[in-house]
Amino acid sequence: MISKGEKTKKFIIDRSIKLFSEKGYTSVTMKDVCEKCEMSRGGVYRYFSSTKEIFIEMLNLDIEVNRKIVEESIKKGISAEKILDGYFNQEMNSIFNENNGLYFAIHEFAFQEEDQKENLNKRLRDSIEIIGEILSYGQKNKEFKPFDTEVVATHLIYFMDSLKTSSSIFKLSKDMIIKQINLLKEIVI
């Protein structure tokens, strides 16, 4: 069971995602967070000392959730193709979500917070590893073609990251995204 404190932290993070998406990383202040959460400064500072801390926690939670979903899906014996489709659907939803500006904010965070470069590189490696697990599982089950899973996982992560970041700037059509995803699936299936 999740404690009240964990629920409050998640609430602050969820509200902050909207702020970072709308304003970018560098423009969000703790005052903005307090107002968005309708909490006192002390209430927010009990859980986070800075917007940087909120942002780092947000990034870490995202990876943990994705890893857990993949691991549970594999344990349940769900087909690799279905798991990969779930990944692509999640990515497509991110592109067309009202919070798609968050991906631009992540890049802004990377440039602003020099001390976080290694954490961001770890996040990239973790993302590649998670996708690699899906691809290896698909090859083991003979659902996917033989290929270098690390190379293809790296390509998928970079490509989807590019689309998500671009979606906050350019108008991308669902039809174009679906065609791109189908092209990526042809590499794998």
C-alpha positions as CSV (number, residue, x, y, z in Angstrom):
1,M,0.0,0.0,0.0
2,I,1.3,3.5,-0.9
3,S,1.7,5.8,2.1
4,K,0.1,9.3,2.2
5,G,3.6,10.8,1.8
6,E,4.2,8.8,-1.4
7,K,0.8,9.9,-2.7
8,T,1.7,13.5,-2.0
9,K,5.1,13.2,-3.8
10,K,3.4,11.6,-6.8
11,F,0.8,14.4,-6.8
12,I,3.5,17.1,-6.8
13,I,5.3,15.3,-9.6
14,D,2.2,14.9,-11.7
15,R,1.3,18.5,-11.4
16,S,4.9,19.6,-12.1
17,I,4.9,17.5,-15.3
18,K,2.2,19.9,-16.6
19,L,4.3,22.9,-15.6
20,F,7.5,21.6,-17.2
21,S,5.6,20.7,-20.3
22,E,4.1,24.2,-20.6
23,K,7.0,26.4,-19.5
24,G,10.1,24.3,-20.0
25,Y,12.6,23.3,-17.4
26,T,14.4,26.5,-16.6
27,S,11.3,28.7,-16.3
28,V,9.5,26.7,-13.6
29,T,10.0,27.9,-10.1
30,M,9.1,26.4,-6.7
31,K,6.5,29.1,-6.4
32,D,4.9,27.8,-9.6
33,V,4.9,24.3,-8.2
34,C,3.2,25.5,-5.0
35,E,0.5,27.3,-6.9
36,K,-0.1,24.4,-9.3
37,C,-0.4,22.0,-6.4
38,E,-2.4,24.4,-4.3
39,M,0.0,23.7,-1.5
40,S,2.0,25.9,0.9
41,R,5.7,26.3,0.4
42,G,6.4,24.3,3.5
43,G,4.1,21.5,2.2
44,V,6.0,21.2,-1.1
45,Y,9.4,21.7,0.5
46,R,8.7,18.8,2.9
47,Y,9.1,16.5,-0.2
48,F,11.3,18.4,-2.6
49,S,13.9,21.2,-2.1
50,S,14.0,22.3,-5.7
51,T,12.5,22.0,-9.2
52,K,15.7,20.1,-10.1
53,E,14.9,17.5,-7.4
54,I,11.3,17.2,-8.7
55,F,12.5,16.8,-12.3
56,I,15.1,14.1,-11.4
57,E,12.5,12.2,-9.4
58,M,10.1,12.4,-12.3
59,L,12.7,11.0,-14.7
60,N,13.5,8.1,-12.4
61,L,9.9,7.1,-11.9
62,D,9.3,7.0,-15.6
63,I,12.1,4.4,-16.1
64,E,11.0,2.3,-13.1
65,V,7.4,2.1,-14.4
66,N,8.5,1.2,-17.9
67,R,10.9,-1.6,-16.7
68,K,8.2,-3.0,-14.4
69,I,5.6,-3.1,-17.2
70,V,8.0,-5.0,-19.5
71,E,9.2,-7.4,-16.8
72,E,5.6,-8.2,-15.8
73,S,4.5,-8.6,-19.4
74,I,7.3,-11.1,-20.1
75,K,6.5,-13.0,-16.9
76,K,2.9,-13.3,-18.0
77,G,4.0,-14.7,-21.4
78,I,2.4,-11.9,-23.4
79,S,3.7,-12.0,-27.0
80,A,6.8,-9.8,-27.7
81,E,4.9,-8.3,-30.6
82,K,2.1,-7.2,-28.3
83,I,4.6,-5.8,-25.8
84,L,6.4,-3.9,-28.6
85,D,3.0,-2.6,-29.8
86,G,2.3,-1.4,-26.3
87,Y,5.7,0.5,-26.3
88,F,4.9,2.1,-29.6
89,N,1.3,3.0,-28.5
90,Q,2.8,4.6,-25.3
91,E,5.2,6.6,-27.4
92,M,2.5,7.7,-29.8
93,N,0.3,8.8,-26.9
94,S,3.3,10.8,-25.6
95,I,3.6,12.6,-28.9
96,F,0.0,13.6,-29.0
97,N,-0.4,14.2,-25.3
98,E,-1.0,17.7,-24.0
99,N,2.2,17.3,-22.1
100,N,4.4,16.7,-25.1
101,G,6.4,19.8,-24.3
102,L,8.0,17.7,-21.5
103,Y,10.4,16.1,-24.0
104,F,11.8,19.5,-25.0
105,A,12.1,20.3,-21.2
106,I,14.2,17.1,-20.8
107,H,16.7,18.3,-23.3
108,E,16.7,21.7,-21.7
109,F,17.4,20.0,-18.4
110,A,20.3,18.2,-20.0
111,F,21.9,21.4,-21.1
112,Q,21.2,23.3,-17.9
113,E,22.2,20.7,-15.3
114,E,25.8,19.7,-16.2
115,D,26.0,17.5,-13.1
116,Q,23.1,15.4,-14.4
117,K,24.8,14.2,-17.6
118,E,25.8,10.8,-16.2
119,N,22.2,10.3,-14.8
120,L,20.8,11.1,-18.2
121,N,23.2,8.8,-19.9
122,K,22.2,6.1,-17.4
123,R,18.6,6.8,-18.3
124,L,19.4,6.3,-22.0
125,R,21.3,3.0,-21.2
126,D,18.3,1.8,-19.1
127,S,15.9,2.7,-21.9
128,I,18.0,0.8,-24.4
129,E,18.2,-2.2,-22.0
130,I,14.4,-2.2,-21.5
131,I,13.7,-2.2,-25.3
132,G,16.5,-4.7,-25.7
133,E,14.7,-7.1,-23.3
134,I,11.6,-6.9,-25.5
135,L,13.6,-7.6,-28.6
136,S,15.6,-10.5,-27.1
137,Y,12.4,-12.0,-25.8
138,G,10.9,-11.8,-29.3
139,Q,13.9,-13.4,-30.8
140,K,13.9,-16.2,-28.2
141,N,10.2,-16.9,-29.0
142,K,10.9,-16.7,-32.7
143,E,8.5,-13.8,-33.2
144,F,11.3,-11.4,-34.3
145,K,14.0,-11.7,-37.0
146,P,17.6,-12.2,-36.0
147,F,19.4,-8.9,-35.5
148,D,21.7,-7.1,-33.0
149,T,19.2,-6.2,-30.3
150,E,21.3,-3.5,-28.8
151,V,21.8,-1.7,-32.1
152,V,18.0,-1.9,-33.0
153,A,17.0,-0.9,-29.4
154,T,19.4,2.1,-29.6
155,H,17.9,3.1,-33.0
156,L,14.3,2.8,-31.6
157,I,15.1,4.9,-28.6
158,Y,16.8,7.7,-30.5
159,F,14.2,7.8,-33.2
160,M,11.2,7.9,-30.9
161,D,13.0,10.5,-28.7
162,S,13.5,12.7,-31.8
163,L,9.8,12.4,-32.7
164,K,8.7,13.2,-29.1
165,T,11.0,16.2,-28.9
166,S,9.9,17.5,-32.3
167,S,6.3,17.1,-31.5
168,S,6.5,20.0,-29.1
169,I,7.6,22.2,-32.0
170,F,6.2,20.8,-35.2
171,K,2.8,19.6,-36.1
172,L,3.1,15.8,-36.7
173,S,0.2,13.8,-38.1
174,K,-0.9,10.5,-36.6
175,D,-0.8,9.0,-40.1
176,M,2.9,10.0,-40.5
177,I,3.8,8.6,-37.0
178,I,1.9,5.3,-37.7
179,K,3.8,4.9,-41.0
180,Q,7.1,5.5,-39.2
181,I,6.3,3.0,-36.5
182,N,5.3,0.4,-39.1
183,L,8.6,1.0,-40.8
184,L,10.4,0.4,-37.5
185,K,8.3,-2.8,-37.0
186,E,9.5,-4.1,-40.4
187,I,13.0,-4.0,-39.1
188,V,12.0,-6.3,-36.2
189,I,9.2,-8.5,-37.3
